């Protein structure tokens, strides 16, 4: 009996070590996919935003506000997010990854206007502040023993409220509402960064116990963290960005 228990504990420890190693590899893949997507977004945004000729395609030359094509491009990433779940599930893993990178390029196009509105120094400063905050929040979500899954429904409702408020403010042009939206946006996506990191970890551990495929799971995880970073950056830029 003693020998049996020793073997059982050794086998359990081996399995646990394998799961831990798999989790680390999974998280590295998630962060790797997210990083490549961020690079694509940054390159596209800078290339378009630094070119007056390219920017003129998407905005009215007199008012400098988005034209019809500009509005379509600004809201296209939101539409892609809603369709991404069903689309990716029908694709191969390589196809889903390519789709994600295409989405990142479109996102870069939709936010390229920031390079015409804010100074390059303030954009870089805001990016690094966002990166530091994101790293800390994601680390918290990964290491905390506290179950923060209850945050999910509250934060998602907050995102829906933000979208509605932003659409309404397109017509109202209220500075007070714009400030409130930006402040709440930073807080909501800060919470989502920790929540999504813990969710990615939990989903992998559940999949590892059942032997489920985790390739596309990493892509969805990278997408969630990518959106958290981009949105936190954009809302922080409203506070920290210095206008041209």
matplotlib code that plots the C-alpha trace (Angstrom):
import matplotlib.pyplot as plt

x = [0.0, 2.8, 4.5, 1.2, 0.6, 4.2, 3.7, 0.3, 1.7, 4.7, 2.3, 0.2, 3.2, 4.4, 1.0, 0.8, 4.3, 3.3, 0.1, 2.2, 4.7, 1.8, 0.2, 3.4, 3.8, 0.1, 0.5, 3.7, 1.8, -1.1, 1.3, 3.3, 0.2, -0.9, 2.5, 2.6, -0.9, 0.2, 3.2, 0.9, -1.5, 1.2, 2.9, -0.3, -1.5, 1.8, 2.1, -1.4, -1.5, 1.9, 0.7, -1.6, -2.4, -3.6, -5.5, -7.3, -9.0, -10.8, -11.8, -13.4, -10.7, -12.6, -13.8, -11.1, -13.9, -14.3, -16.2, -18.5, -15.5, -13.8, -16.9, -17.1, -13.4, -13.7, -16.6, -15.5, -13.3, -16.4, -18.3, -15.4, -15.3, -18.9, -18.5, -15.0, -16.3, -18.3, -15.9, -12.8, -14.6, -15.0, -11.4, -8.2, -5.9, -3.6, -6.6, -7.9, -4.4, -4.3, -7.8, -6.6, -3.7, -6.0, -8.2, -5.1, -4.3, -7.8, -7.7, -4.5, -6.2, -9.2, -7.0, -4.4, -5.9, -4.2, -0.9, -2.5, -4.1, -1.5, 2.3, 4.4, 6.1, 2.8, 1.6, 4.8, 4.6, 1.0, 1.9, 4.6, 2.4, -0.3, 2.2, 3.4, -0.2, -1.2, 1.7, 0.9, -2.8, -2.2, 0.3, -2.3, -4.9, -2.5, -1.1, -4.0, -5.7, -8.9, -11.7, -12.5, -14.9, -17.8, -16.3, -17.2, -20.9, -20.4, -17.5, -19.3, -22.3, -19.9, -18.4, -22.0, -22.7, -19.5, -20.3, -23.8, -22.4, -19.8, -22.3, -24.6, -21.7, -21.0, -24.1, -24.1, -20.4, -20.4, -17.0, -18.3, -19.6, -16.4, -14.4, -16.7, -16.5, -12.7, -12.4, -14.8, -13.1, -9.7, -11.2, -13.3, -10.5, -8.1, -10.5, -11.0, -7.2, -7.0, -10.3, -9.4, -5.9, -7.4, -10.1, -7.4, -5.5, -8.7, -9.9, -6.5, -6.4, -9.9, -8.9, -5.7, -7.7, -9.9, -7.3, -9.1, -7.4, -6.0, -4.6, -7.6, -8.1, -4.8, -5.9, -9.1, -7.2, -4.7, -7.6, -9.2, -6.0, -5.2, -8.6, -8.1, -4.7, -5.9, -8.9, -7.0, -4.4, -7.0, -8.8, -5.6, -4.5, -7.5, -6.0, -2.2, -2.1, -0.8, -2.4, -0.5]
y = [0.0, 2.4, 1.7, 2.3, 5.6, 6.7, 5.9, 7.6, 10.8, 10.7, 10.3, 13.2, 15.4, 14.5, 15.4, 18.6, 19.6, 18.8, 21.0, 23.9, 23.6, 23.6, 26.6, 28.6, 27.7, 28.6, 32.0, 32.6, 31.9, 34.2, 37.1, 36.3, 36.5, 39.6, 41.3, 40.5, 42.0, 45.1, 45.6, 45.2, 47.7, 50.2, 50.0, 50.4, 53.3, 55.1, 54.6, 55.9, 58.6, 60.1, 60.5, 63.4, 61.9, 58.7, 60.4, 62.6, 59.5, 59.0, 62.6, 65.7, 68.2, 71.2, 70.0, 67.3, 65.1, 61.5, 61.1, 58.2, 55.8, 57.1, 56.2, 52.8, 52.1, 53.4, 51.0, 48.1, 46.5, 46.5, 44.6, 42.1, 41.5, 40.4, 38.1, 36.7, 34.0, 32.1, 32.9, 31.6, 28.4, 27.5, 28.2, 26.2, 27.4, 29.0, 30.7, 32.0, 33.4, 35.2, 36.5, 37.9, 39.7, 41.1, 42.4, 44.0, 45.8, 47.1, 48.3, 50.2, 51.8, 52.8, 54.6, 56.1, 59.5, 59.8, 60.5, 63.6, 64.8, 64.0, 64.5, 61.4, 61.9, 61.9, 58.8, 57.0, 58.1, 56.9, 53.6, 52.9, 53.9, 51.6, 48.7, 49.0, 49.1, 46.2, 44.1, 44.7, 44.0, 40.9, 39.6, 40.2, 38.2, 35.4, 35.1, 36.0, 33.2, 35.2, 34.2, 37.3, 35.7, 37.6, 40.8, 39.5, 40.4, 43.8, 44.7, 43.5, 45.6, 48.5, 48.0, 48.0, 51.2, 52.8, 52.0, 53.5, 56.6, 57.1, 56.8, 59.3, 61.7, 61.7, 63.8, 65.6, 66.6, 67.0, 67.5, 66.4, 63.1, 62.6, 63.0, 60.6, 58.0, 58.2, 57.8, 54.9, 53.3, 53.2, 51.6, 49.1, 47.9, 47.8, 45.4, 43.4, 42.9, 41.1, 39.3, 38.1, 36.9, 34.8, 33.5, 32.4, 30.6, 28.9, 27.8, 26.3, 24.3, 23.0, 22.0, 20.4, 18.1, 16.9, 16.9, 19.5, 21.4, 24.8, 26.3, 28.5, 29.1, 30.9, 33.1, 34.1, 34.8, 37.0, 38.8, 39.6, 40.9, 42.8, 44.6, 45.4, 47.0, 49.0, 50.3, 51.2, 53.0, 55.0, 56.1, 57.0, 59.0, 61.3, 62.3, 62.2, 63.0, 66.4, 67.8, 68.9]
z = [0.0, 0.9, -2.5, -4.3, -2.6, -3.4, -7.1, -7.1, -5.5, -7.9, -10.9, -9.6, -9.2, -12.7, -14.2, -12.2, -13.4, -17.0, -16.7, -15.2, -18.1, -20.6, -18.9, -19.2, -22.8, -23.4, -21.8, -23.7, -26.9, -25.9, -25.2, -28.3, -30.6, -28.8, -29.3, -33.0, -33.4, -31.5, -33.8, -36.8, -35.4, -34.6, -38.0, -39.9, -37.7, -38.0, -41.7, -42.4, -39.7, -40.7, -44.4, -45.1, -48.5, -46.9, -44.1, -46.7, -48.0, -44.8, -43.7, -45.1, -46.3, -44.9, -41.4, -41.0, -39.6, -40.9, -44.1, -44.9, -45.5, -42.4, -40.2, -41.8, -41.0, -37.5, -36.7, -38.8, -36.0, -33.7, -36.3, -36.8, -33.0, -33.0, -35.9, -34.9, -32.6, -35.2, -38.0, -36.2, -35.1, -38.8, -39.7, -39.2, -36.5, -39.1, -40.8, -37.4, -36.6, -40.0, -39.4, -36.1, -37.7, -40.4, -37.6, -36.0, -39.3, -39.6, -36.0, -36.9, -39.8, -37.6, -35.0, -37.4, -36.8, -33.4, -35.2, -36.8, -33.5, -30.8, -30.7, -31.3, -27.9, -26.0, -27.9, -27.0, -23.4, -23.1, -24.8, -22.2, -19.3, -20.7, -21.1, -17.5, -16.2, -18.4, -17.2, -13.6, -14.0, -16.1, -13.6, -10.8, -12.8, -13.3, -9.8, -7.5, -5.6, -5.5, -7.9, -9.8, -12.3, -10.7, -12.2, -15.7, -16.0, -14.4, -16.7, -19.8, -18.9, -18.4, -21.9, -23.4, -21.5, -22.8, -26.4, -26.1, -24.4, -27.1, -29.9, -28.1, -27.6, -31.3, -31.7, -28.3, -28.4, -24.6, -23.0, -19.6, -21.0, -23.0, -19.8, -17.9, -20.7, -20.8, -17.0, -16.8, -19.9, -18.2, -15.1, -17.0, -19.2, -16.4, -14.6, -17.8, -18.2, -14.8, -15.4, -18.9, -17.8, -15.0, -17.4, -20.0, -17.2, -15.9, -19.3, -20.2, -16.9, -17.6, -21.1, -19.9, -17.6, -20.5, -23.2, -25.3, -28.1, -27.0, -30.2, -31.0, -27.3, -27.3, -30.3, -28.5, -25.3, -27.3, -28.9, -25.5, -24.0, -27.2, -27.0, -23.3, -24.1, -27.1, -25.3, -22.2, -24.3, -26.3, -23.1, -21.4, -24.5, -23.9, -20.6, -21.4, -25.1, -26.1, -29.2, -32.3]

ax = plt.figure().add_subplot(projection="3d")
ax.plot(x, y, z, "-o")
ax.set_aspect("equal")
plt.show()
